[in-house]
Amino acid sequence: MSGRLIEKHPQIWVPRDGEREFSGGSLEMNDLITIKTLVLLAEEARDKYVQGQSGVSSLESAVVYYRAALQSCPKDNQWRPGLLSDFGVSLRFLWEAQGDMHVLEEAISCQEEALELWPIGHPQRSISLTKLANCLFIRYNWQGDITNLNKAIELHRDVSSLHPKGHPDRAMSLSNLATCLLSQYEQLGDIGSLDEAIRYYKDVLELRPIGHPDRAMTLNNLATSLLTHYEQCNGIEELKEAIQYSRDALDLRPNGHPKRSKSLSNLANCLFTLYQRQSDINCLNEAIKCHRGALDLRPRGNPQRIGTLTNLGICLWAQYTQQGNVDDLDEAVLCCRESLSLCPINHPLQSISSSNLAACLKARYGQQGELKDLKEAIECLRHALHLQPEGHHARYTSLNNLANSLLALYEAKKDIRDLDEAIRCHRSAVALCSPDFPNLSMALHNLATSLFARYKENDDINDLEEAIRRYTEVLTLRPVGHPDRVSSLYSMANCLSLLYALQGDAEILKTAVNHLLESTEIAPLGHPLLANAWEQLAYLYADYPDVLGDSCNVQEPFDLFSKAINHPTASLKTRFEACIRWINRQSGPTLLSVYGMALNIGDQYLLLRPSIVARHEFLSSIPNNLASDAAAVAIQSQDIKKAVQFLEQGRRLLWAQMGRYRTPLDALKQVNPELADRFSLISNQLEVSATVSSSEESSKQSVEEQASEYRHLVDEWDAVLEEIRQVKGFETFLQAPDFNTLRLASRDGPVIVINISEKHCDAIIVQVDGDPLCVALPELNPSYFDTLASQFLESIELIRAAKEDSTALKNARRVINAILKTLWDDVASPVVIELQKLGVPAGSRIWLCPTSSLVSLPLHAAGIYQKNKPKLPDLYITSYTPSLSALVSSYQTKDLAQNTVEPPFRQLSGVHLLVAAQPDVPNEKPLVTVHEEVARIKTIVPSEFVTNLFGKDATHDALLQNLGNHNWMHLSCHGVKNPTQPFLSCFKLLEGSLSLLEIMQAHLPEAEFAFLSACHSAAGDAKRPDEIIHLAAALQFVGFKTVIGTMYSMADLDAPTVAEEVYKYMFRHIREGKPEDARNKLVDFRDAATALNLAIKVLRNNKVPVERWINFIHIGA
């Protein structure tokens, strides 16, 4: 895709009136003296500005003096038209400096009045015609009204007729007329106007030989016209001639020359066009350098800044496509967006700026996969087309680019209507191409690409055959040496490989392979399609070894694939999608390696988004089952340790990424404090960027600037991380933990990881000693658990809505009991059998780490709830952990590398319990048992160790302020789950809710235990269950090592009992011995799991319905 380049229209020379003598006429002598004095002052002030001796304030003074002179000059005075004309020129200069349209309108009014006052035949009339035409042309450039341009051309033709051959001003009049004709071509596409403009510019150049003060201007204008003609007729000699004229013009305008920016821009445009023709990177580099030089000379407020920005943007886009530097792409988007923001409505450059911005946005979509970029690109292109009527010179480019963007949207959304529209746009673009049109090959190539995509969608052989015909035409137009031959060879090979699959002709397949081999041979190392060609070759060699004979060997396909995904300019998006394609198409020993690559690249791909909310939204680009399928393949390969590592690496991605910013650095500080401080500073900045949402009122440009700053921070973070890994003892710093580190999670009891995959389901028992044990769970699959989870949640909702003792209520409870039995039979029972074989005693602790939709099911309560039947809560003290790393972190309070563990026991005097209770908030049902819940806690925990925030004191700000001063917390309030934006799930308090995102910003390394007596506090994201995004997980992230929460809406009646029983057990030692010795008693936050198990038994003994007691779960240590 390419964007149309436009330099602000070639300059127009404006003649100065000669010295003027004033005679008395009908004026009084005093008035005459006043006018003459004012005019002299005005001309002196204007000349100072024009000569660069002073700033715009001198020009403003000149305008004041001229205005005063006119007020003193009667309308019928012979000198009034001259004053009006000079005043109009000063106003025009002031408009150029400030961009105020009211000033330009006044300048036009002055010139119109002056022209009316000059009689036909007066020697000054041609000058007034020129000045008025110039102002109208400027207004056309700014507002886009074609009537202004037509009137300017009419006036310039009148001037030319008054300046026959030999007239000293003929060069000026022809130059101005040519410039307007060039604009008429650009607006209407009339090639006759362009030919006429070139003819006049060449005449002007002959009239301005070397040494003429206006030769540089003429060289510029002629170069621009020749460049425009080349873009239509593809004559390379015209292009080279344009470049030489541009260089000659620039030589005549050294540093400090007021018009140097025009020559820099013209040369840059010509060089970029030559780069497009010959792919000479030196031309592109010089073009960017020239555009930067021009931009420096065109600050904000300069009308020509618009064109320079969009031209620089499209050059940076081209540099990105060659070298893959995302900084170039970021800057390109910013330049094009600023250009578009500066364009007034109907400005001639608005359509071009829209098209160029679209090209950059589509490229960024290809790099980062943000669908909003692609959708905005399509909006920009539709807008550009709206501004480009039939015949407009840039209409082809906009049609082509819109079609390409629609094709990309189809590939993302699979809506056939987008693909059909893309093909219609491509056909319209081809219809605009003459046989010698420079971009004919591009138009045909893109049409073929869309037809090929539609064939893959609907299997219509006509589409495939037409695509092959079109690609054949393209290859003829792109012989060896053509810079775009690589893409055509690659695309033709893809078509032929599918044709072979239909027809079975071995020669077709071999031709496809030869095309791919040629493309890899002629493509420069940085070519973006080189990776794709290697990947396609890998598939053909792997799929058809017998047909291709000796042209491949066993290892070659995977070697090619590895080259493809390790290609230096391949984007993360390209590399990740290539891994997924290989996984979906291939089998055998390479799969394990590719899954590892996919998990690594997917993690980096996700990090392209600055905020954690944006990363969550983007998770849809990563298959839900990627980690589980990887683990299943590892299990098939008998590599159980690798399976555990895959699950650890590919689940809970968002929390893992955020956790890296909080890695303890104590050990590093002892070795290299400066490096530790740098890493800590950058990590803090990245965390703030991830957890603070951008303001909705922020402009797109400011958001993009923030995104660019974020990417620079990421690059800096990566560089410092690499430095750290060079330090002895830190070689594996922040690398994915190995199994020996992960097994530490089972220090206090086995961890059972249940993997749910379409390939097969298994439970992996991780022990602190010995190898992990795999327990097969046959005949299970993800859809099985999806159904169970759906039935479970539906039953919970039915119970909430049903009346007591109703049939619906009884049926729902039967379904829940049936689900608990199923979970026992199919999951828990096989695991318990193995635990018993391992000698894990009854009543000891175990941890469950479920995956997929099993996360939403009450596995902790699995059992057959009949007398003398097995029930998991009666066999073991069951806790959950979202990952092994999370459990390891809850044990370790120092550096993970040092593996130091602080004893969890502490004296009661070290416990600081925050009890925050909010029973009544607006728009919510009052929580009637909160008072009793808090009262029971008070009877157990000595008041000197408790801070109470109740009712009006339990505000949003008060809770946040007190969190850092307490290591235990009991929170009793309404909890709200946000199903579409889980990071906005919250606890409802007075004066605002406390959201999950806000909680994440806290840093509480001393925190230990949290009891969340609130609805949905441990209810995760149903769409991405493996991410474990809920309020309890957020508290774990900020430092709480053990948390009690709820899976769904809790019954208000149960809160006092559960709280009482939990705290009775956890503070049981204070009832032993004398009361004054209580402060020396030991407490252990790890007692929370056993305490909850005992509390649940109380509920069960009290015949509390099953759906109420299974709601409570324990997470963590």
N, C-alpha and C positions, 0 to 999 in steps of 0.2 A: 504494500500500500504506500502511496506517496501523497503528500499534500501539495497543493498548488502554492507556488512562491510568488509573492507580490512585493515589489518595492514601491513605496509611495510615489505617485506619478512624477515623471521627470520635471525638473524645475522649469519655471517660466520666467524669462527675463522681463522686468518691468522698466520701461524707459523713464528717465527723470526729465521733467520739464527744464528748459534752459533758464538762465538768469532772467528775472522779470523786472522791467522798469515800471514804476508806478507814476502815472500823471494825475493831475487833480481831477479831471473830468467833472462829474457832478458832485464830488465829495468836497466837503469843507477841508481846509488845510489841516486842521487839528485831527480830523478823522483820518485823513490820508497818512499823517505822521504816525498816528496810533496803529493803523493797519500795517504800515510798512515795518514798524518796530516789532509788532507781534509776529509778523511773518518771518523776519530775520531771526528772532528768538526761537521760533518753531523749527526753522530749517537747521539752525545751529544745534538744537537739542536732538533732532532726528539724525543729523549727520554723526554726532557723537555716538549714538546707539549703533547706527549702521556700520561705523568704522571700528566698533568694539571698544571705544574709549570709555563708555559708561554703560550702566545697566538699563533695565526696562523703565526705571524711574524717569530717565531722560525722555524716553518715548512718550510716557504719560504726560510729561510737561509739554512736549510738542503738541499733543492732542489738545491740551488746555489752551495753548496759545492760538492754534488754528481756530478752535471753537470761538474764542473771543474775537479774533479778526473777522470771522464770518458774521458775528452778531453786529459788528460795526459797519459791515458792507451791505448796501441795499441790494435787493434782488435783481434790479435792472442794471446794476453796475457792470461795466465790461470786464472787470477783474474777478467778478464772483465765480465764474466757471473754473478759472485757474486755481482759485483758493479751494473750491470744492474738490477739485481733482487731487491737489496736494494733500488736503485733509484726509481724503479717502485712502491715499497711499499710506499715510501714517497710521490710520485706523487698521489697515490691513496688516501692517507690521506689528501692531499691538495685538491683533488677533493671533498672529503666528506665535507671539511670545506667551500669550495667556490662554488662548483657546476659547474665549468668551464669544458665543455666537451672536449676542446682541451687538458686539463691536463689529463683527463682519457684516451684519445686516445694515448697520449705519454706514459702513464703507460703501456697500452697494448702492444705498440711497444717494450718497454723495456723488458717486460716479454717474448714476442715472440722471440726476439733476444737472450735473456738469454737461453731459452729452446733449441734453435738451437745449442748453444755453449756447452751445457752439453751433453756429450756422453751417450748413453744408458748404464744403469748400474751404472752411477755415483750416489752417495748417495744424491747429491743435486737436482737430476732431479725431484724427486717426489715433492719437495718443489716448484720448478719452475712451475710444472704442476698445483699445487694448486693455486699459485698466479695468473697465467694466467687465469685459470678457474674462479677464483673469480672476476677478472676484467671484463671478458666477461659476467658473470652473472650480474654485476652492469650495464654494457652497455645495456643488455637486459631489465633490470628493467627501465632504463631511456628512451630507444628508442623503445622497444617492438618488436625488430627483433628476431623471433623465432630461427633463425640460430645461434645466440649467445648463447641462452639457450641450444640448442642441442649440440653445441660444448662444452659448459661447462660441461654438463652431461657426454659426452664422455671422457673428460679429468679427471673428478672426478672418473669415473669407472677405468681408468688407474691407478690413484693414489691408489684406494682401492685394486686393484690387487697387488700393490707393498707393501701393508700393511696388511699382513695376521693376523690371530688371534695371540695375544701376542705381536704384534708390538706396540711400544709406541705411534705411531701416528695414529693407526687404528681408534680411536674414532673421531679424527679430520676429517679424510677422509670420514668416514661414515656420519658424521654430514653434511658436505658440500654436499655430494651426495644427501642426503635426502632433504636438502633444495631446491636443484635444481629440484628434482622430484616433490616436492610439487608445485613449480611454473609451472611445466609442466602440472600437473593436472589442475591447475587453468586456464591455457591457453587453454588446449585442452579437458579437461573433462574426461581424462582417469583414471578411478577409480583404475586401476592397479598401476599407478604411485603413487597415494595417499596411497594405502595399503603398497607399498614398502617403501615409506618415513616413515610411522609410524613404520614399523618393524625396520628400521635402527635407528630411534630416540630412540626406546626402548633399542636397543643394546648399543647405545652410553650412555644412562643413567646408565646402569649397569657398564659401564667402567669408569664412573665419579661419584664415591660415595660421600657421605656427606663430605664436606671439600675440594673437588676438585675445583680449581678456575673457571672451566668452567661449573660447574653443573647448575648454573643459566641460562646460555645460552641454555643448553640442555633442561631444564625444559620448557623454553619459547617455543622452537621449537616443542617439543612434544605436548604442550598445543595447539599451533596453528594448528597442524595437526589433533589432535583429534576434535577440534572445526569444522574444515572443513569437517571431516568425519561425524560428527553429522548432519551437514547441509544437507548431502545427505541421511543419513540412519536413522536419528531421534532417535538415542539411547541416552536416557536421562543420562544413567550412563557414557557414553563417555563425555557428556557435563560437568557433575559434576567433573569427573576426570580432565578435562581440566582446570576447575576453580581452583581446588586444586593445580595442577602443577603451574598455574600462580601465585597463592598466595605464594607458596614456592619460586618461582623465585624472586618475589618482595621482600620477606623477606631477600634474599641474596644480594639485591641491595639497600642499605639504601640511604637516602638523600646524594647527592654529588657523588654517583656512576655514572660514565660516561654512563652506559647502563641502568640506571633506567627508562628512557623514554620508552624503548622497553617493559619492564615488565609491566609498567603502561598501555600501549596500549593493550597488550595481555590480561591482566586481564579485562580491560574495554570491549573488544570485547566479551569475554566469558560471562561476566555478562549481557551485552545487549542481547545476544542470549538467556540466561536463562529468562530474562524479557519477551522476545517475546514468550517464551514457557509457562510461568506461570503467566505473568502479575503482577509480584512482583515489586511494584514501588520502593522499597528499592534497588533492583538490578539496576534499571535504574538510580537512583540518584547516586549510587556508581560508575556506569560506566561513567557518565558525570564528576564526580569529578576526576576520573583517567585520562580521556581524557584531561581535563583542565590541570592537572599536567604534562602530557606528552607534551602538546602544549607549555607550559611555557619553557620546556627544549629543544624545537625544534624551534628556532627563524627563521626568514626569511633567506633563503639561505640553510637551512638544507633540504636535499632531502626527509627526512621522514616526513616533515611538511605536505606534500600533503595528505598522508593517514590519519594522525591525524585529519586534518581539516574536511575531508569528513566524518570520523567516528563520530567526535563530532557533526557535523551538523545533521547526521541522528538520533543521540540520542536526540538532542534538538527537532528535528521534532517529535519524539515519545513522548517526554514530553509534547509538545504542544497538541498532539492528546488526551492526557489523561487529561490535566489540562486547556487547552484553553488559556494559556498565550501567547498573540501575540508577546511579546518580545522574547520568545523562538523561535518562528517561524522566526522572523526577523534575529536573530543571526544565525539560521540554514541556511537560504538562504545566508547570508554573508560568513559563513564558507565554504559551498559547492561551492559558486562562486569563492572564493579565491583559493580553492583546484584545481578547473578546470583551472583557469587562470595560475597556476603554472605548469600544466602538459604540457610537450613538446609534439609535434606531435607523435602519436603512443606509448605514454607512457602507460604501462599496466594498470595504474589506471585511464586513461582517460574515459573509458567506465563506470567505477564504479562511478567516480565523476559526470559524466553526469547524470547517473541514480539517484543518490542521490539528485542532484540539482533539477531534475525534480520532485521528490517526494515532496520536500519542496515547489516548485513553485505551484504545484497542490493544496497542502494544503492551500497555501496563496490565491489561486483563490477561494477555498471554503470559506475562511474567508472574503475576500474583493470583490470578483466578478470581478477582473480585467482580462479581456479576454487575454490581452497580456501575463500574467503569464502562463495561460493554453497553449497558442500557443508556448511559449518558452519551456515549459515542454515537449511538443510533439516533438519539434525540438531536444531537448537534448536526448530524448529516441530513436528517429530514428538514431541519431548519435551513441548512445551506441550500438544499434543493428548492425549497420554497422561495428563496431569494434569487434563484438562478433560472430564468425563463428559458424556453426552448431557444437554442442558438447561443446561449451563454458559453464562453470559452471554457469555464471550469465545470460545466455540468457533467461532462464525462467522468471527471475525477470523483465528483460527489456520488454519482450513480455507482461507480465501481467500488468506492469505499463503503457505501451503504450496503451493497450486496455482500461484501466480505464480512461486514459486521453482523448482518442478518444470518449468514452461514454460521458464524461463531455462536450466535445466540441459539440457533437450531441445535448445534452440537452440544450446547449446555442444557437446553430445556426439552429438546426432542419434539418441538411443535412444528409439524410439517408445513404449517402456513408460513412460518418464517423462511423455510427453505424455498418454497414456491415463490415467495416475493423476491428472495435473493436471485433466483434464476431470471425472473422478469427484469429485475434491475440490470443484471449482467447482459441480457439480450439487448436492452435499451442502450447500454454503454457500447456494445459491439456495433450497433447500428450507427452510432455517431462517428465511427472510425473509418477514415478513408484507407485505401490500400497502402498508402505510404505514411500513415499516421504513426508517430514514434511509439505509441503505447498499444498498438494493435495486438502485439503478442501478449501483453499483459491482460488485455480484455478477453482474448480467447482462452488464455490459461485459466483465468478466474471463472469463466463460464463453464469450462470443462470440470473444474474442481467441484462446482455446485451440482452439476449433472451427476458426477460420480457419487457425491454424497446422497443424492436422491435415489440413485440406483441401489445403494446399500440399504436404503429405507424401504423401497417398494419392489425391488427385484425386477424393474422394468428394463429389459435388455436394450430397448431403444435409447435409454439414457446412457447406459454403459457404452454402446457403440458410438453415440454422438460424442461422448467425452473422449474416446480414443481418437476419433477423427479430428477433434479440436486440438488435442495434444499433438497429433501428428503435424498439423499446420504450425503450431507453436514451435516445435523443434526445427522446422524448416526456417522459421523467422529468427531462431536463436541458434546459429551455427556454433561450432567450436570456437571458444573465445568470448562468446557473449556472456555477460555477468549473470544472467538469469537462467542459463541453460541447466544449471544444477537442479533448480526447483522443477523444471519441466521434465527432466529425466526421472526424477524421483516420483513425480505424480503419474507419469506414463507407466512406470514400473508397477505402481499400485493397481492401476486399471488392468494391466496385462496379467498380473497374478490372479486377479479374480476371473478374468476371461479364461485363463488356464483351468481354474477350478470348474468352470462350466463345460469347457470343450475337451480338456485333457490333452491338448496338443503340446508336446514337450518343447517344441521350438518357441512357442509363446512364452513358456516359463523361462527358458534360457535367455530370450530377449529381455525379459523383465530383469533377470539377474545381471545381464550385461549393462543395462541402463543404470542399475544401482551401482555397479562397480565403476562405471565411468563417472557417475556423480561423485563418488567418494574420492576418485583420483583427481578430479579437476576442482573440487571445492577447496577454498582456503581453509586453514585450520579453524578459524573462528566462525565459519559459515553456520547459521542456525539450523540448517537442514542436514548437516553432516551426521548428527546424532540419530536423526530419524532414518536416514539411509542405512546406517549400520544396523539399527534395530530391525528394519524390514529385511535386510539381508539375513540377519540371524534367524528370523522366522522362516524364511524360505529354505535356508539350509537345514533347519531343524525339521521342517514339515515334509520336505521332499528330497531326502538324501539319495534315494534310489534313482530318481529322475535326473538329478543333477550330476550323478556319477562321481567322478574323482574331484569335483570342484569343492568338496567340503570334507571335513573329518569330524570325528565325534566331539572334539573340544571347540571347534571353530564357532558354532552358533553362540555359545555362551560367552566366548571371548569377544565376539562382536557386540553382543548385548552389553557386556561390561564396559566396552569402549564407549558405547552410546550414552549410558547413564553417568559416566564419569567425564563426559565431554565438558571442557572448561566453560563454554558459553551456553550450555543447555540450562534453561531455567529450572528452578526447583519443581515447578508445575510440570514441565516436560519430563523431568527425570522420574517424578513420582508416578505420573500416569503411565510411563513406560514400564515401571515395576509392576503396576497393577495389571497391565496387559500381559506381561510375561507370566504372572501368577495365574491368570485366567486361561492362558493358552497352553502352558507347558506343564510337565510333570517330571518326576525324577529327582536326582540328588541336587540339582541346581536350585530347587525351590526354597530350600532352607536358607541359602545364602541370599536369595532375592527378597524373601520376607524380611530378613534382617536389614537389607538396604531400604526397603519400603518403610519400615518403622523409623529408621534414622532420618530419611529424607522427609517423611511425613511430619515428624516433629519440627524440623527446620522450616518446612513449608508453612506450618501453622504459625510460627513465630514471625512471619512477615507482617502479621496484624499487630498494631501497637497495643490495643486494649484486650483484656481478657474477654470482654463481652463480644468484641468483633471476632475473636478466635472461636468462641462458642458458636457464633452464627456460621462460621466457616467450616465447622466440623463436618457438615454434610458432604464436603468434598473428600473426606476420608472414610472409606467403608467402615461401617459399624463393627463388622466382624473381623477386621484385619488381624488384630492381636490374637483373637481366639482361634482363627484359622491357622495362623502361624504356629501357635502352641500345639494345635492338633497335628500339624505336619512334623513338628519336632518330636512329638510322642510317637508318631508312626516310625520315625527314624531312631527310636529308642534313646532319644536325648531328652530326658525328663528335666534335667537342670536347665537346658536351653529353653524348654517350654515355659518354665517358671520365669525365666528372664524375659522372654517375649511378652508374656502377660504383664509383667511389671513395666516394661518399656512402652507398651502400646495402649495401656488403659490409664485412666486418670491423668491424661496428658496435661490438662490445664493446671491442675494442682502441682504436678511435677515441675512444669516450667516456672511457675511462680516460686516454688520452693528453692530453685537454684539461686534466686536473688537473696535468699536468707541463709545461705550455707554458712555455718560457723567457720570463723577464720582464725581462731586462737593459735593453732599450730603454725599457720603461715605467718602470722604476725611475729612469732618468735624467730622465724628464719629471715623473712623479708617484709618488714612492716610497711615500707613504701608501696610495695606491690599489693599487699593486703588492703591498704587504704584506698588505692586506686580502684581495685576491684569492688570494694564496698561502696564507694561513691557512685560508680556507674550502675551497680546493681540497684541501689536506692532510686536512682533516676528512672531506670527501666521499670521498677515496681510501681512508682508513682504514675508513669505513663500507662501502665496496664490497668490500674485500678481506679483512675480518675477519668470519668466519662467526658468526652468533648462536649462543649456547650452546643445546644441545638442551633443557637444563633450564630455560631462561628461560620464564616464564609468558607466555601469549598477551597479557596486558595489557602486560607490560614490552616485548615485541616490538613491539606497536602503538605504545607510547610512543616507542620508538626510531625506528619508521617515521615517526611524526609529526615528530620532531626532524629526521629526514633531509629531509623535505619542506620544513621551514622553512629548512634549510641550502640546499636547491636554490633556493628563492625568493630567499634572500639572495645566492647566487652569481649568479643571473640579474640581480638588481638591480645588483650590482657590475659585471658584464659590460656592462650597458647604460651604466653610467657610463664605463667604459673606452672604449666606442665613441663617446662624446662628445668624447674627447680628440683633438685634431688629429693626424692620421697613424695613428690606430688605428681608423678607421671600420669596417674589415672584420675586426677582431680576432676570431679563432676562428670566423669564418664558413667555410663550405665552401670549400676552395681553388679558385681559378679555374684554367683550363687552363694559363695561362702559368706558374703556380707548379708544377703537376703535371708539366709537361714537363721540369722540372729533373731529374727522376728519370733521364732518358736522357742525362745529362751524359757518362757514360763509355761509352755504347753504347745502341742502341735497346732499348726495352721493348715486348714484344709482349703485348698484353692479348687473351686469347681469350674471347669472350663466347658463352655457351651458352644459347640461349633457344628456346622452342617456336616463336617467330615466325620466327627464322632465326639461324644461327650465323655469327660473323665473327671475324676477327683484326684488331686495330687496332695498327698500328705507330706508336709514339710516338717522335719524334725531338726533339732539343734545338732544332733549327732547322726551320722549315717546318711545314706542317699535318700532322696525323695522317693516316695512310693506312689505309683500310679494305680488307681482303682477305676477300672472301666465301668462306664454307666451305659450299657448297651440300649439300643432302640430308643434313645432320646435324641432330640434335635431342638434347635431354637424355636421353631414354630410351636412345638409342644409346650414349651415354657411360656411363650407369648400368649397362648390360649389360657393357660393356667393363671397367668398374671391378670389378664383381662377379666376372667371369671371372678377372681378374688376381689379386684377393685369394684366390679359391678355389684358383687354381693355386699361389700362394705357400704356402698351408696344406697342399696336397697334397704339395708338395716337402718340406716340413718333416717330414711323417709318412711319406714313402715311403722304401723301402730303396734303397741305391745300385744303379745299373744296372737298376732295375726298370722295367717298362713304364709304370707310373703316373708315375714320375719323368720319363721321356722324353716322355710325352704332355703333362705339365704344362709342360715347357720349350718344347715346340712351340707350345703355346697362348700363352706369353709372347712368343715370337718373332713369332707371328702378330699379337699386339696391338701390338708395337713397329712392325711393318710397317704396320699400319692407321693408327697414329698418324702415321707418316711420310707415307703416301699422302694422308690426309684432312686433316691439320693442318699438320705441319711443312713438307712439300714446297711447298705454295702460299706459305707464309710465306718460305721460303728463296729461292724464285724472286724474290719482291719485294725481299728484302734485297739480293740480288745486283744487281738493277736499280738499287737505290739506291746501290750501290757500297760496301756494307759488306764489308770485306775478310775473307777466310777467316782463321780463327784469332783473330779479335777477340772481344770479349765481347758477349753479348746477355743480356737478362733476359726470363724468361717469367712472366706473371701470369695463370694459368688461372682459370677460374670453374667453379662447379657440380662435378659428380663428376669432371671432368677434373683437379681438384686431387689426386685419389687415384691418378692414373695417371702412369707414368714418362715424361712427355713429353720430358724432357731426354735420354732415351736412344732417342728415336724413330729408326728406321732399318731398313734391310734388311740383316740380318746374314749376308750372303754376300759372297764375294770381289768386290771392285771395285763394290760397290753403295753408295749414299749412306747416311751415318749422321750424325746431328746432332752427336754428340760429336767427330767428326772434322772438322767444318766450323767450329764455333764453340765458344767457352768459355761454357758455358750456366750461368746462375744463375736462382734463383727470387726473386720478391719478392711478398709477400702483397698489397701495394698500392703505388701510386706514392708515396703520402705516406710510407710506411715507408722506401722507398728514399731519398727526399729527406731524411728525418730522419737517415739513416745518413751522409749527406754533410755535414750541417750541425750544428755543435756550438754555434752561437750562435743569436740570434733569427732565426726564419724570415723575419720582416718585414724584417730587414736583409740577408738572403741572404748571410751571411758564411760562408765555408767554410774550415775549418782543414785545412792540408795533412796527408794521411794518413801521410806519411813521418815516421819518427822514428829517432833513433839507437838502437842496440841497448841502450844503457844506460838508455833510457826504457821498455824492455819489461820487464814483471813477469809472468812466466808462472806460473800456479798449476796444478800437475799433481796432481789428486786421483784416486786409483785404489782401488777397493774390489772385490777379486776374489771375496770370500766373505761372503755374508750368510745368515742363517737362512732356511730354506725355499726357497732358490734354488740352482740348479746352479752350482758354482764356475766362474769364468771363468779357464780355465787359461792363456791367453796374455797376461793383463794384465801379468804380471811382464816378459815379453819386450817388450811394447808400451812400458812405461815405460823399460825399459833402452835401447831404441833412441832414445827421445826424449833421454835423458841424453847419448848419444853425439853428439848434434847441437847441442843448446842448452847453452851454457855454464852451469854450475851456479850461478854467482853471480847469474844472472837468473831462477832457478827456485826455487819453494817446492814441496816434495813432501809430499803427504799420502797415505800408503799404508797399506792394511790397517787396523789398529786406530786409526791416526791419522785416517783418512778418515771422520770422524763427521759427523752432521747439523750439529751446532753449529760444528764446526771449519770446515766448508765455508762456512757463512754468515758466520762471522767473517772469513774470509780473502778473500771475494769483493770486498769494498770496497777491498782493498789491492793488487789485481792488475788489470791491463787485458787480459791474455790468460788463457784458461783451457782446460785439457784435462781432460775428465772421462771416466773409464773405469769403468763400473759397469753394473749392471742398470737398464734403463729399463722402466717399466711404463705401459701405456696403459689408462686407465679409459674404456671405451666409453660408459658411461651418464652419468658425471660427469667430463668431461674436465679440469676444474680440479683434480681429485684425481689426475691422472696424476703420476708421480713418478720420481725417481732413488732407488734403494735404497742406503742407507748404513748404517753401524753406528749404533745408538742412535736409530733413526728414519729415515723416508724424507723426502726433500725434495720437497714437492709443488709443482705449478705455481702454486697460489695463494700459497704462501710465497715463491716466487721473485718473483712480481709485486710484493711489498712492498719489494723492494730498489730502490735508486736509484743507478745506476752510470754517471754521465755520462762518465767517462773510459774505460769499457770499450770494447774494440775487437773482439777475435777470440775465438770459443769453438768448440772441437772437441768434439762430443758423441759419444764412442765408446760408445754405448749403444743398446739396442733401442728402436724406436718414438719416437725423440726428435723426429722431424718428421712424426709420424703424426697427422693431424687428426681432427676430429669428422665421422664419416660422415653423420650426420643433418643437420648444418649445415656443409657443407664450406667455404662462403664465409666462415665466421667464422675459419678458420685457427687453431684452438685446439690448440696442442701445445707441448711443452717448449721447442723451439727458438724459437718465436714469443714465448714468455714472456721468454727471454733477450734477444731483440731489443728487446722492450718496455722492459726495465729499462736498456738502454744498449748492448748488444753490437751492433756495426755489421755484422758478418759472422759467419755461423754455418755449421758443417758438421754435418749430422745424418743420420738414417736414416729411411726411410719405414716400415719394419717390422722384424721380428726380424733382427738381423745375425748373420753367421757369426763366431764367436769367432776363427777362423783368420785372418780378413782384417784384423783390427784392427792388428797390428804393422806390416804392409806399408803400409797406407794412412797410418798415422800417420808412419812413417818417410819416405815419399815426400813427404808434405805438408810436413813440417818441413824436409826437405832443400832443397826449393825455396824456402820462405819465408826460410830462413836461409842461402841460398846464398852471400851476399856475405861471410860471415865466413870462408870458406875461401880467399878471395882476399887475398893480401898476408900481412903478419906477424900472428901470433896476438895480440900485444899491441895491435894496432890494431883488434881485433874490436869493442871497445865503441863505436868511432866509426862503424861500418858502419851503413848505413840499412836499415830493414825497413819493409815496407808491408803492413798487414793485408789490403789489397785483393788481394794475391797469392794469397789462399786459394782463389779460384775456379780460377785456373790451376793451382795446386798440386794441387787435387783432381782436375782433369782429367788431369794427368800421372800421378797415383797410380792412377786408374782404368785408364789405358792399360797400366800395369804389370800390373794384375790381368788385363786382357784378354789381354795377351801371354803371361801365365802360364796361359792357358786356364781361368781361374776361371769357373765357370758363370754364365750371364747374370743369374740372379735374385740373385746375391750382389753383383755390382758395380753394378747399376743401383740398388741400395738407397741408396747414398750420394748426397746432394744438397748443393748449396751455396745458402745464402739470404743475401741482403743485398748490401752494397757489394763 
